[in-house]
Amino acid sequence: MPNVKSIEKAVESLRPFELAEFRRWFSEFDGAAWDRQIEQDAASGKLDVLASEALADYNSGSAQEL
């Protein structure tokens, strides 16, 4: 398995159109990883405190519309 430095060097050597393709792929890859982590955190209850605080703010009228 390549280490981070070898991956960095490989990315640095990409031609512009290859770098654009890599960026697109990595963005999708990273977004999917983020989604999985949020789903796991929500299912495990790690976000319950934040959700309770947000609902309390909303119900007390102290929340602001974005």
CHARMM-style PDB file with segment names, atoms N, HN, CA, C and O in Angstrom:
ATOM      1  N   MET     1       0.851  -1.180   0.000  1.00  0.00      PROA
ATOM      2  CA  MET     1       0.000   0.000   0.000  1.00  0.00      PROA
ATOM      3  C   MET     1       0.894   1.239   0.000  1.00  0.00      PROA
ATOM      4  O   MET     1       1.819   1.338   0.806  1.00  0.00      PROA
ATOM      5  N   PRO     2       0.623   2.173  -0.892  1.00  0.00      PROA
ATOM      6  CA  PRO     2       1.452   3.382  -0.933  1.00  0.00      PROA
ATOM      7  C   PRO     2       1.238   4.253   0.310  1.00  0.00      PROA
ATOM      8  O   PRO     2       0.162   4.262   0.908  1.00  0.00      PROA
ATOM      9  N   ASN     3       2.284   4.975   0.675  1.00  0.00      PROA
ATOM     10  HN  ASN     3       3.159   4.967   0.189  1.00  0.00      PROA
ATOM     11  CA  ASN     3       2.137   5.893   1.795  1.00  0.00      PROA
ATOM     12  C   ASN     3       1.684   7.261   1.281  1.00  0.00      PROA
ATOM     13  O   ASN     3       1.610   7.488   0.073  1.00  0.00      PROA
ATOM     14  N   VAL     4       1.389   8.151   2.199  1.00  0.00      PROA
ATOM     15  HN  VAL     4       1.449   7.967   3.180  1.00  0.00      PROA
ATOM     16  CA  VAL     4       0.843   9.463   1.842  1.00  0.00      PROA
ATOM     17  C   VAL     4       1.807  10.243   0.958  1.00  0.00      PROA
ATOM     18  O   VAL     4       1.382  10.883  -0.004  1.00  0.00      PROA
ATOM     19  N   LYS     5       3.088  10.199   1.270  1.00  0.00      PROA
ATOM     20  HN  LYS     5       3.433   9.680   2.052  1.00  0.00      PROA
ATOM     21  CA  LYS     5       4.063  10.960   0.472  1.00  0.00      PROA
ATOM     22  C   LYS     5       4.076  10.486  -0.980  1.00  0.00      PROA
ATOM     23  O   LYS     5       4.156  11.308  -1.893  1.00  0.00      PROA
ATOM     24  N   SER     6       4.000   9.181  -1.207  1.00  0.00      PROA
ATOM     25  HN  SER     6       3.935   8.513  -0.466  1.00  0.00      PROA
ATOM     26  CA  SER     6       4.006   8.691  -2.588  1.00  0.00      PROA
ATOM     27  C   SER     6       2.713   9.070  -3.311  1.00  0.00      PROA
ATOM     28  O   SER     6       2.726   9.324  -4.516  1.00  0.00      PROA
ATOM     29  N   ILE     7       1.616   9.110  -2.588  1.00  0.00      PROA
ATOM     30  HN  ILE     7       1.606   8.904  -1.609  1.00  0.00      PROA
ATOM     31  CA  ILE     7       0.348   9.545  -3.183  1.00  0.00      PROA
ATOM     32  C   ILE     7       0.431  11.029  -3.533  1.00  0.00      PROA
ATOM     33  O   ILE     7      -0.014  11.443  -4.603  1.00  0.00      PROA
ATOM     34  N   GLU     8       1.001  11.829  -2.628  1.00  0.00      PROA
ATOM     35  HN  GLU     8       1.362  11.492  -1.758  1.00  0.00      PROA
ATOM     36  CA  GLU     8       1.164  13.263  -2.903  1.00  0.00      PROA
ATOM     37  C   GLU     8       1.997  13.478  -4.165  1.00  0.00      PROA
ATOM     38  O   GLU     8       1.646  14.301  -5.011  1.00  0.00      PROA
ATOM     39  N   LYS     9       3.091  12.746  -4.288  1.00  0.00      PROA
ATOM     40  HN  LYS     9       3.376  12.079  -3.600  1.00  0.00      PROA
ATOM     41  CA  LYS     9       3.950  12.894  -5.459  1.00  0.00      PROA
ATOM     42  C   LYS     9       3.214  12.484  -6.731  1.00  0.00      PROA
ATOM     43  O   LYS     9       3.373  13.117  -7.774  1.00  0.00      PROA
ATOM     44  N   ALA    10       2.412  11.427  -6.644  1.00  0.00      PROA
ATOM     45  HN  ALA    10       2.283  10.912  -5.796  1.00  0.00      PROA
ATOM     46  CA  ALA    10       1.647  10.987  -7.808  1.00  0.00      PROA
ATOM     47  C   ALA    10       0.634  12.056  -8.215  1.00  0.00      PROA
ATOM     48  O   ALA    10       0.459  12.325  -9.403  1.00  0.00      PROA
ATOM     49  N   VAL    11      -0.030  12.661  -7.238  1.00  0.00      PROA
ATOM     50  HN  VAL    11       0.112  12.442  -6.273  1.00  0.00      PROA
ATOM     51  CA  VAL    11      -1.008  13.714  -7.533  1.00  0.00      PROA
ATOM     52  C   VAL    11      -0.305  14.923  -8.147  1.00  0.00      PROA
ATOM     53  O   VAL    11      -0.817  15.527  -9.090  1.00  0.00      PROA
ATOM     54  N   GLU    12       0.857  15.275  -7.619  1.00  0.00      PROA
ATOM     55  HN  GLU    12       1.273  14.785  -6.853  1.00  0.00      PROA
ATOM     56  CA  GLU    12       1.604  16.410  -8.166  1.00  0.00      PROA
ATOM     57  C   GLU    12       2.019  16.197  -9.622  1.00  0.00      PROA
ATOM     58  O   GLU    12       2.209  17.162 -10.362  1.00  0.00      PROA
ATOM     59  N   SER    13       2.157  14.949 -10.026  1.00  0.00      PROA
ATOM     60  HN  SER    13       2.003  14.165  -9.425  1.00  0.00      PROA
ATOM     61  CA  SER    13       2.606  14.664 -11.389  1.00  0.00      PROA
ATOM     62  C   SER    13       1.454  14.559 -12.395  1.00  0.00      PROA
ATOM     63  O   SER    13       1.691  14.369 -13.588  1.00  0.00      PROA
ATOM     64  N   LEU    14       0.230  14.680 -11.927  1.00  0.00      PROA
ATOM     65  HN  LEU    14       0.037  14.834 -10.958  1.00  0.00      PROA
ATOM     66  CA  LEU    14      -0.914  14.573 -12.835  1.00  0.00      PROA
ATOM     67  C   LEU    14      -0.972  15.762 -13.783  1.00  0.00      PROA
ATOM     68  O   LEU    14      -0.626  16.888 -13.426  1.00  0.00      PROA
ATOM     69  N   ARG    15      -1.418  15.479 -14.993  1.00  0.00      PROA
ATOM     70  HN  ARG    15      -1.699  14.565 -15.283  1.00  0.00      PROA
ATOM     71  CA  ARG    15      -1.659  16.561 -15.950  1.00  0.00      PROA
ATOM     72  C   ARG    15      -2.952  17.269 -15.540  1.00  0.00      PROA
ATOM     73  O   ARG    15      -3.755  16.696 -14.805  1.00  0.00      PROA
ATOM     74  N   PRO    16      -3.166  18.489 -15.997  1.00  0.00      PROA
ATOM     75  CA  PRO    16      -4.334  19.258 -15.552  1.00  0.00      PROA
ATOM     76  C   PRO    16      -5.669  18.521 -15.701  1.00  0.00      PROA
ATOM     77  O   PRO    16      -6.492  18.559 -14.786  1.00  0.00      PROA
ATOM     78  N   PHE    17      -5.896  17.855 -16.833  1.00  0.00      PROA
ATOM     79  HN  PHE    17      -5.228  17.825 -17.575  1.00  0.00      PROA
ATOM     80  CA  PHE    17      -7.182  17.171 -16.987  1.00  0.00      PROA
ATOM     81  C   PHE    17      -7.278  15.961 -16.062  1.00  0.00      PROA
ATOM     82  O   PHE    17      -8.372  15.605 -15.625  1.00  0.00      PROA
ATOM     83  N   GLU    18      -6.139  15.321 -15.758  1.00  0.00      PROA
ATOM     84  HN  GLU    18      -5.250  15.609 -16.114  1.00  0.00      PROA
ATOM     85  CA  GLU    18      -6.141  14.199 -14.820  1.00  0.00      PROA
ATOM     86  C   GLU    18      -6.385  14.698 -13.398  1.00  0.00      PROA
ATOM     87  O   GLU    18      -7.084  14.050 -12.619  1.00  0.00      PROA
ATOM     88  N   LEU    19      -5.813  15.840 -13.067  1.00  0.00      PROA
ATOM     89  HN  LEU    19      -5.245  16.366 -13.700  1.00  0.00      PROA
ATOM     90  CA  LEU    19      -6.036  16.428 -11.752  1.00  0.00      PROA
ATOM     91  C   LEU    19      -7.506  16.798 -11.568  1.00  0.00      PROA
ATOM     92  O   LEU    19      -8.070  16.595 -10.492  1.00  0.00      PROA
ATOM     93  N   ALA    20      -8.117  17.333 -12.603  1.00  0.00      PROA
ATOM     94  HN  ALA    20      -7.659  17.498 -13.477  1.00  0.00      PROA
ATOM     95  CA  ALA    20      -9.543  17.664 -12.533  1.00  0.00      PROA
ATOM     96  C   ALA    20     -10.378  16.403 -12.313  1.00  0.00      PROA
ATOM     97  O   ALA    20     -11.324  16.405 -11.526  1.00  0.00      PROA
ATOM     98  N   GLU    21     -10.021  15.333 -13.011  1.00  0.00      PROA
ATOM     99  HN  GLU    21      -9.252  15.332 -13.650  1.00  0.00      PROA
ATOM    100  CA  GLU    21     -10.745  14.070 -12.840  1.00  0.00      PROA
ATOM    101  C   GLU    21     -10.536  13.524 -11.431  1.00  0.00      PROA
ATOM    102  O   GLU    21     -11.474  13.018 -10.815  1.00  0.00      PROA
ATOM    103  N   PHE    22      -9.302  13.626 -10.916  1.00  0.00      PROA
ATOM    104  HN  PHE    22      -8.540  14.037 -11.416  1.00  0.00      PROA
ATOM    105  CA  PHE    22      -9.021  13.176  -9.552  1.00  0.00      PROA
ATOM    106  C   PHE    22      -9.807  13.987  -8.527  1.00  0.00      PROA
ATOM    107  O   PHE    22     -10.365  13.430  -7.581  1.00  0.00      PROA
ATOM    108  N   ARG    23      -9.850  15.310  -8.720  1.00  0.00      PROA
ATOM    109  HN  ARG    23      -9.397  15.763  -9.488  1.00  0.00      PROA
ATOM    110  CA  ARG    23     -10.618  16.170  -7.800  1.00  0.00      PROA
ATOM    111  C   ARG    23     -12.084  15.757  -7.759  1.00  0.00      PROA
ATOM    112  O   ARG    23     -12.687  15.666  -6.690  1.00  0.00      PROA
ATOM    113  N   ARG    24     -12.653  15.508  -8.949  1.00  0.00      PROA
ATOM    114  HN  ARG    24     -12.164  15.582  -9.818  1.00  0.00      PROA
ATOM    115  CA  ARG    24     -14.050  15.096  -9.011  1.00  0.00      PROA
ATOM    116  C   ARG    24     -14.245  13.789  -8.255  1.00  0.00      PROA
ATOM    117  O   ARG    24     -15.169  13.662  -7.451  1.00  0.00      PROA
ATOM    118  N   TRP    25     -13.364  12.807  -8.515  1.00  0.00      PROA
ATOM    119  HN  TRP    25     -12.613  12.909  -9.168  1.00  0.00      PROA
ATOM    120  CA  TRP    25     -13.470  11.520  -7.841  1.00  0.00      PROA
ATOM    121  C   TRP    25     -13.314  11.683  -6.332  1.00  0.00      PROA
ATOM    122  O   TRP    25     -14.102  11.134  -5.563  1.00  0.00      PROA
ATOM    123  N   PHE    26     -12.294  12.440  -5.906  1.00  0.00      PROA
ATOM    124  HN  PHE    26     -11.653  12.886  -6.531  1.00  0.00      PROA
ATOM    125  CA  PHE    26     -12.038  12.582  -4.479  1.00  0.00      PROA
ATOM    126  C   PHE    26     -13.184  13.300  -3.779  1.00  0.00      PROA
ATOM    127  O   PHE    26     -13.532  12.951  -2.651  1.00  0.00      PROA
ATOM    128  N   SER    27     -13.769  14.287  -4.421  1.00  0.00      PROA
ATOM    129  HN  SER    27     -13.486  14.571  -5.338  1.00  0.00      PROA
ATOM    130  CA  SER    27     -14.897  14.999  -3.840  1.00  0.00      PROA
ATOM    131  C   SER    27     -16.062  14.043  -3.583  1.00  0.00      PROA
ATOM    132  O   SER    27     -16.688  14.083  -2.524  1.00  0.00      PROA
ATOM    133  N   GLU    28     -16.342  13.190  -4.559  1.00  0.00      PROA
ATOM    134  HN  GLU    28     -15.833  13.158  -5.419  1.00  0.00      PROA
ATOM    135  CA  GLU    28     -17.414  12.199  -4.376  1.00  0.00      PROA
ATOM    136  C   GLU    28     -17.052  11.192  -3.287  1.00  0.00      PROA
ATOM    137  O   GLU    28     -17.888  10.846  -2.452  1.00  0.00      PROA
ATOM    138  N   PHE    29     -15.814  10.728  -3.298  1.00  0.00      PROA
ATOM    139  HN  PHE    29     -15.135  11.009  -3.976  1.00  0.00      PROA
ATOM    140  CA  PHE    29     -15.336   9.773  -2.300  1.00  0.00      PROA
ATOM    141  C   PHE    29     -15.426  10.366  -0.892  1.00  0.00      PROA
ATOM    142  O   PHE    29     -15.926   9.724   0.031  1.00  0.00      PROA
ATOM    143  N   ASP    30     -14.939  11.586  -0.742  1.00  0.00      PROA
ATOM    144  HN  ASP    30     -14.533  12.108  -1.492  1.00  0.00      PROA
ATOM    145  CA  ASP    30     -14.930  12.252   0.552  1.00  0.00      PROA
ATOM    146  C   ASP    30     -16.349  12.542   1.033  1.00  0.00      PROA
ATOM    147  O   ASP    30     -16.650  12.377   2.215  1.00  0.00      PROA
ATOM    148  N   GLY    31     -17.214  12.973   0.126  1.00  0.00      PROA
ATOM    149  HN  GLY    31     -16.969  13.108  -0.834  1.00  0.00      PROA
ATOM    150  CA  GLY    31     -18.605  13.232   0.493  1.00  0.00      PROA
ATOM    151  C   GLY    31     -19.314  11.982   0.971  1.00  0.00      PROA
ATOM    152  O   GLY    31     -20.082  12.026   1.932  1.00  0.00      PROA
ATOM    153  N   ALA    32     -19.059  10.863   0.302  1.00  0.00      PROA
ATOM    154  HN  ALA    32     -18.435  10.827  -0.479  1.00  0.00      PROA
ATOM    155  CA  ALA    32     -19.680   9.598   0.707  1.00  0.00      PROA
ATOM    156  C   ALA    32     -19.168   9.162   2.075  1.00  0.00      PROA
ATOM    157  O   ALA    32     -19.935   8.663   2.898  1.00  0.00      PROA
ATOM    158  N   ALA    33     -17.875   9.349   2.318  1.00  0.00      PROA
ATOM    159  HN  ALA    33     -17.251   9.755   1.650  1.00  0.00      PROA
ATOM    160  CA  ALA    33     -17.310   8.996   3.629  1.00  0.00      PROA
ATOM    161  C   ALA    33     -17.931   9.862   4.726  1.00  0.00      PROA
ATOM    162  O   ALA    33     -18.251   9.368   5.808  1.00  0.00      PROA
ATOM    163  N   TRP    34     -18.098  11.145   4.443  1.00  0.00      PROA
ATOM    164  HN  TRP    34     -17.838  11.546   3.565  1.00  0.00      PROA
ATOM    165  CA  TRP    34     -18.719  12.069   5.403  1.00  0.00      PROA
ATOM    166  C   TRP    34     -20.160  11.635   5.694  1.00  0.00      PROA
ATOM    167  O   TRP    34     -20.581  11.594   6.850  1.00  0.00      PROA
ATOM    168  N   ASP    35     -20.906  11.315   4.645  1.00  0.00      PROA
ATOM    169  HN  ASP    35     -20.565  11.348   3.705  1.00  0.00      PROA
ATOM    170  CA  ASP    35     -22.290  10.869   4.823  1.00  0.00      PROA
ATOM    171  C   ASP    35     -22.358   9.616   5.692  1.00  0.00      PROA
ATOM    172  O   ASP    35     -23.200   9.526   6.586  1.00  0.00      PROA
ATOM    173  N   ARG    36     -21.473   8.645   5.432  1.00  0.00      PROA
ATOM    174  HN  ARG    36     -20.790   8.719   4.706  1.00  0.00      PROA
ATOM    175  CA  ARG    36     -21.466   7.417   6.239  1.00  0.00      PROA
ATOM    176  C   ARG    36     -21.172   7.728   7.703  1.00  0.00      PROA
ATOM    177  O   ARG    36     -21.790   7.154   8.599  1.00  0.00      PROA
ATOM    178  N   GLN    37     -20.225   8.639   7.945  1.00  0.00      PROA
ATOM    179  HN  GLN    37     -19.722   9.105   7.216  1.00  0.00      PROA
ATOM    180  CA  GLN    37     -19.869   8.978   9.324  1.00  0.00      PROA
ATOM    181  C   GLN    37     -21.040   9.649  10.044  1.00  0.00      PROA
ATOM    182  O   GLN    37     -21.331   9.325  11.195  1.00  0.00      PROA
ATOM    183  N   ILE    38     -21.706  10.576   9.373  1.00  0.00      PROA
ATOM    184  HN  ILE    38     -21.470  10.840   8.437  1.00  0.00      PROA
ATOM    185  CA  ILE    38     -22.867  11.251   9.975  1.00  0.00      PROA
ATOM    186  C   ILE    38     -23.962  10.236  10.280  1.00  0.00      PROA
ATOM    187  O   ILE    38     -24.566  10.276  11.351  1.00  0.00      PROA
ATOM    188  N   GLU    39     -24.220   9.324   9.340  1.00  0.00      PROA
ATOM    189  HN  GLU    39     -23.729   9.291   8.470  1.00  0.00      PROA
ATOM    190  CA  GLU    39     -25.249   8.301   9.564  1.00  0.00      PROA
ATOM    191  C   GLU    39     -24.891   7.423  10.759  1.00  0.00      PROA
ATOM    192  O   GLU    39     -25.757   7.096  11.570  1.00  0.00      PROA
ATOM    193  N   GLN    40     -23.618   7.039  10.873  1.00  0.00      PROA
ATOM    194  HN  GLN    40     -22.914   7.304  10.214  1.00  0.00      PROA
ATOM    195  CA  GLN    40     -23.189   6.219  12.012  1.00  0.00      PROA
ATOM    196  C   GLN    40     -23.318   6.995  13.319  1.00  0.00      PROA
ATOM    197  O   GLN    40     -23.776   6.453  14.325  1.00  0.00      PROA
ATOM    198  N   ASP    41     -22.916   8.259  13.303  1.00  0.00      PROA
ATOM    199  HN  ASP    41     -22.544   8.700  12.486  1.00  0.00      PROA
ATOM    200  CA  ASP    41     -23.016   9.075  14.515  1.00  0.00      PROA
ATOM    201  C   ASP    41     -24.472   9.271  14.929  1.00  0.00      PROA
ATOM    202  O   ASP    41     -24.794   9.222  16.116  1.00  0.00      PROA
ATOM    203  N   ALA    42     -25.343   9.490  13.961  1.00  0.00      PROA
ATOM    204  HN  ALA    42     -25.082   9.529  12.996  1.00  0.00      PROA
ATOM    205  CA  ALA    42     -26.767   9.668  14.279  1.00  0.00      PROA
ATOM    206  C   ALA    42     -27.354   8.375  14.827  1.00  0.00      PROA
ATOM    207  O   ALA    42     -28.099   8.407  15.806  1.00  0.00      PROA
ATOM    208  N   ALA    43     -27.036   7.243  14.218  1.00  0.00      PROA
ATOM    209  HN  ALA    43     -26.430   7.217  13.423  1.00  0.00      PROA
ATOM    210  CA  ALA    43     -27.574   5.956  14.659  1.00  0.00      PROA
ATOM    211  C   ALA    43     -27.071   5.581  16.049  1.00  0.00      PROA
ATOM    212  O   ALA    43     -27.787   4.933  16.813  1.00  0.00      PROA
ATOM    213  N   SER    44     -25.846   5.983  16.381  1.00  0.00      PROA
ATOM    214  HN  SER    44     -25.265   6.509  15.761  1.00  0.00      PROA
ATOM    215  CA  SER    44     -25.276   5.628  17.678  1.00  0.00      PROA
ATOM    216  C   SER    44     -25.687   6.594  18.792  1.00  0.00      PROA
ATOM    217  O   SER    44     -25.392   6.355  19.963  1.00  0.00      PROA
ATOM    218  N   GLY    45     -26.366   7.683  18.427  1.00  0.00      PROA
ATOM    219  HN  GLY    45     -26.606   7.877  17.476  1.00  0.00      PROA
ATOM    220  CA  GLY    45     -26.813   8.638  19.429  1.00  0.00      PROA
ATOM    221  C   GLY    45     -25.834   9.761  19.707  1.00  0.00      PROA
ATOM    222  O   GLY    45     -26.091  10.599  20.572  1.00  0.00      PROA
ATOM    223  N   LYS    46     -24.712   9.798  18.991  1.00  0.00      PROA
ATOM    224  HN  LYS    46     -24.504   9.117  18.288  1.00  0.00      PROA
ATOM    225  CA  LYS    46     -23.706  10.840  19.244  1.00  0.00      PROA
ATOM    226  C   LYS    46     -24.226  12.242  18.969  1.00  0.00      PROA
ATOM    227  O   LYS    46     -23.690  13.215  19.500  1.00  0.00      PROA
ATOM    228  N   LEU    47     -25.261  12.359  18.146  1.00  0.00      PROA
ATOM    229  HN  LEU    47     -25.696  11.569  17.714  1.00  0.00      PROA
ATOM    230  CA  LEU    47     -25.780  13.677  17.788  1.00  0.00      PROA
ATOM    231  C   LEU    47     -27.019  14.067  18.586  1.00  0.00      PROA
ATOM    232  O   LEU    47     -27.573  15.148  18.388  1.00  0.00      PROA
ATOM    233  N   ASP    48     -27.450  13.193  19.482  1.00  0.00      PROA
ATOM    234  HN  ASP    48     -27.000  12.315  19.643  1.00  0.00      PROA
ATOM    235  CA  ASP    48     -28.682  13.440  20.236  1.00  0.00      PROA
ATOM    236  C   ASP    48     -28.617  14.725  21.064  1.00  0.00      PROA
ATOM    237  O   ASP    48     -29.589  15.478  21.117  1.00  0.00      PROA
ATOM    238  N   VAL    49     -27.486  14.975  21.705  1.00  0.00      PROA
ATOM    239  HN  VAL    49     -26.696  14.363  21.662  1.00  0.00      PROA
ATOM    240  CA  VAL    49     -27.353  16.173  22.542  1.00  0.00      PROA
ATOM    241  C   VAL    49     -27.470  17.421  21.669  1.00  0.00      PROA
ATOM    242  O   VAL    49     -28.157  18.374  22.037  1.00  0.00      PROA
ATOM    243  N   LEU    50     -26.801  17.418  20.510  1.00  0.00      PROA
ATOM    244  HN  LEU    50     -26.243  16.644  20.211  1.00  0.00      PROA
ATOM    245  CA  LEU    50     -26.878  18.574  19.616  1.00  0.00      PROA
ATOM    246  C   LEU    50     -28.299  18.785  19.105  1.00  0.00      PROA
ATOM    247  O   LEU    50     -28.768  19.920  19.017  1.00  0.00      PROA
ATOM    248  N   ALA    51     -28.976  17.704  18.771  1.00  0.00      PROA
ATOM    249  HN  ALA    51     -28.595  16.782  18.843  1.00  0.00      PROA
ATOM    250  CA  ALA    51     -30.352  17.816  18.292  1.00  0.00      PROA
ATOM    251  C   ALA    51     -31.256  18.357  19.393  1.00  0.00      PROA
ATOM    252  O   ALA    51     -32.121  19.191  19.126  1.00  0.00      PROA
ATOM    253  N   SER    52     -31.069  17.899  20.613  1.00  0.00      PROA
ATOM    254  HN  SER    52     -30.366  17.221  20.829  1.00  0.00      PROA
ATOM    255  CA  SER    52     -31.873  18.383  21.738  1.00  0.00      PROA
ATOM    256  C   SER    52     -31.646  19.870  21.986  1.00  0.00      PROA
ATOM    257  O   SER    52     -32.588  20.620  22.242  1.00  0.00      PROA
ATOM    258  N   GLU    53     -30.385  20.284  21.907  1.00  0.00      PROA
ATOM    259  HN  GLU    53     -29.620  19.675  21.699  1.00  0.00      PROA
ATOM    260  CA  GLU    53     -30.078  21.708  22.092  1.00  0.00      PROA
ATOM    261  C   GLU    53     -30.704  22.559  20.984  1.00  0.00      PROA
ATOM    262  O   GLU    53     -31.237  23.637  21.247  1.00  0.00      PROA
ATOM    263  N   ALA    54     -30.636  22.076  19.765  1.00  0.00      PROA
ATOM    264  HN  ALA    54     -30.203  21.201  19.551  1.00  0.00      PROA
ATOM    265  CA  ALA    54     -31.211  22.824  18.642  1.00  0.00      PROA
ATOM    266  C   ALA    54     -32.722  22.927  18.788  1.00  0.00      PROA
ATOM    267  O   ALA    54     -33.293  23.991  18.553  1.00  0.00      PROA
ATOM    268  N   LEU    55     -33.375  21.839  19.173  1.00  0.00      PROA
ATOM    269  HN  LEU    55     -32.911  20.974  19.364  1.00  0.00      PROA
ATOM    270  CA  LEU    55     -34.828  21.877  19.367  1.00  0.00      PROA
ATOM    271  C   LEU    55     -35.210  22.789  20.525  1.00  0.00      PROA
ATOM    272  O   LEU    55     -36.211  23.502  20.452  1.00  0.00      PROA
ATOM    273  N   ALA    56     -34.424  22.769  21.586  1.00  0.00      PROA
ATOM    274  HN  ALA    56     -33.611  22.190  21.645  1.00  0.00      PROA
ATOM    275  CA  ALA    56     -34.698  23.652  22.723  1.00  0.00      PROA
ATOM    276  C   ALA    56     -34.571  25.110  22.306  1.00  0.00      PROA
ATOM    277  O   ALA    56     -35.402  25.936  22.682  1.00  0.00      PROA
ATOM    278  N   ASP    57     -33.543  25.435  21.535  1.00  0.00      PROA
ATOM    279  HN  ASP    57     -32.867  24.764  21.229  1.00  0.00      PROA
ATOM    280  CA  ASP    57     -33.376  26.808  21.034  1.00  0.00      PROA
ATOM    281  C   ASP    57     -34.564  27.193  20.153  1.00  0.00      PROA
ATOM    282  O   ASP    57     -35.097  28.298  20.260  1.00  0.00      PROA
ATOM    283  N   TYR    58     -34.961  26.287  19.300  1.00  0.00      PROA
ATOM    284  HN  TYR    58     -34.527  25.390  19.213  1.00  0.00      PROA
ATOM    285  CA  TYR    58     -36.081  26.579  18.393  1.00  0.00      PROA
ATOM    286  C   TYR    58     -37.371  26.789  19.191  1.00  0.00      PROA
ATOM    287  O   TYR    58     -38.100  27.756  18.969  1.00  0.00      PROA
ATOM    288  N   ASN    59     -37.639  25.878  20.110  1.00  0.00      PROA
ATOM    289  HN  ASN    59     -37.047  25.092  20.290  1.00  0.00      PROA
ATOM    290  CA  ASN    59     -38.885  25.974  20.894  1.00  0.00      PROA
ATOM    291  C   ASN    59     -38.912  27.182  21.820  1.00  0.00      PROA
ATOM    292  O   ASN    59     -39.988  27.683  22.145  1.00  0.00      PROA
ATOM    293  N   SER    60     -37.739  27.660  22.251  1.00  0.00      PROA
ATOM    294  HN  SER    60     -36.865  27.254  21.987  1.00  0.00      PROA
ATOM    295  CA  SER    60     -37.703  28.839  23.119  1.00  0.00      PROA
ATOM    296  C   SER    60     -37.742  30.139  22.330  1.00  0.00      PROA
ATOM    297  O   SER    60     -37.846  31.218  22.914  1.00  0.00      PROA
ATOM    298  N   GLY    61     -37.661  30.041  21.002  1.00  0.00      PROA
ATOM    299  HN  GLY    61     -37.577  29.165  20.528  1.00  0.00      PROA
ATOM    300  CA  GLY    61     -37.698  31.222  20.171  1.00  0.00      PROA
ATOM    301  C   GLY    61     -36.353  31.886  19.983  1.00  0.00      PROA
ATOM    302  O   GLY    61     -36.271  32.962  19.390  1.00  0.00      PROA
ATOM    303  N   SER    62     -35.281  31.254  20.485  1.00  0.00      PROA
ATOM    304  HN  SER    62     -35.348  30.380  20.966  1.00  0.00      PROA
ATOM    305  CA  SER    62     -33.969  31.881  20.372  1.00  0.00      PROA
ATOM    306  C   SER    62     -33.228  31.467  19.092  1.00  0.00      PROA
ATOM    307  O   SER    62     -32.119  31.940  18.843  1.00  0.00      PROA
ATOM    308  N   ALA    63     -33.818  30.604  18.295  1.00  0.00      PROA
ATOM    309  HN  ALA    63     -34.719  30.220  18.497  1.00  0.00      PROA
ATOM    310  CA  ALA    63     -33.198  30.226  17.036  1.00  0.00      PROA
ATOM    311  C   ALA    63     -33.458  31.306  15.992  1.00  0.00      PROA
ATOM    312  O   ALA    63     -34.495  31.971  16.014  1.00  0.00      PROA
ATOM    313  N   GLN    64     -32.515  31.471  15.088  1.00  0.00      PROA
ATOM    314  HN  GLN    64     -31.674  30.931  15.070  1.00  0.00      PROA
ATOM    315  CA  GLN    64     -32.661  32.463  14.026  1.00  0.00      PROA
ATOM    316  C   GLN    64     -32.721  31.766  12.676  1.00  0.00      PROA
ATOM    317  O   GLN    64     -32.030  30.774  12.445  1.00  0.00      PROA
ATOM    318  N   GLU    65     -33.550  32.295  11.792  1.00  0.00      PROA
ATOM    319  HN  GLU    65     -34.110  33.102  11.980  1.00  0.00      PROA
ATOM    320  CA  GLU    65     -33.602  31.742  10.443  1.00  0.00      PROA
ATOM    321  C   GLU    65     -32.324  32.093   9.709  1.00  0.00      PROA
ATOM    322  O   GLU    65     -31.742  33.159   9.907  1.00  0.00      PROA
ATOM    323  N   LEU    66     -31.909  31.186   8.869  1.00  0.00      PROA
ATOM    324  HN  LEU    66     -32.382  30.320   8.708  1.00  0.00      PROA
ATOM    325  CA  LEU    66     -30.696  31.419   8.072  1.00  0.00      PROA
ATOM    326  C   LEU    66     -31.062  32.084   6.770  1.00  0.00      PROA
ATOM    327  OT1 LEU    66     -30.186  32.367   5.953  1.00  0.00      PROA
TER     328      LEU     66
END
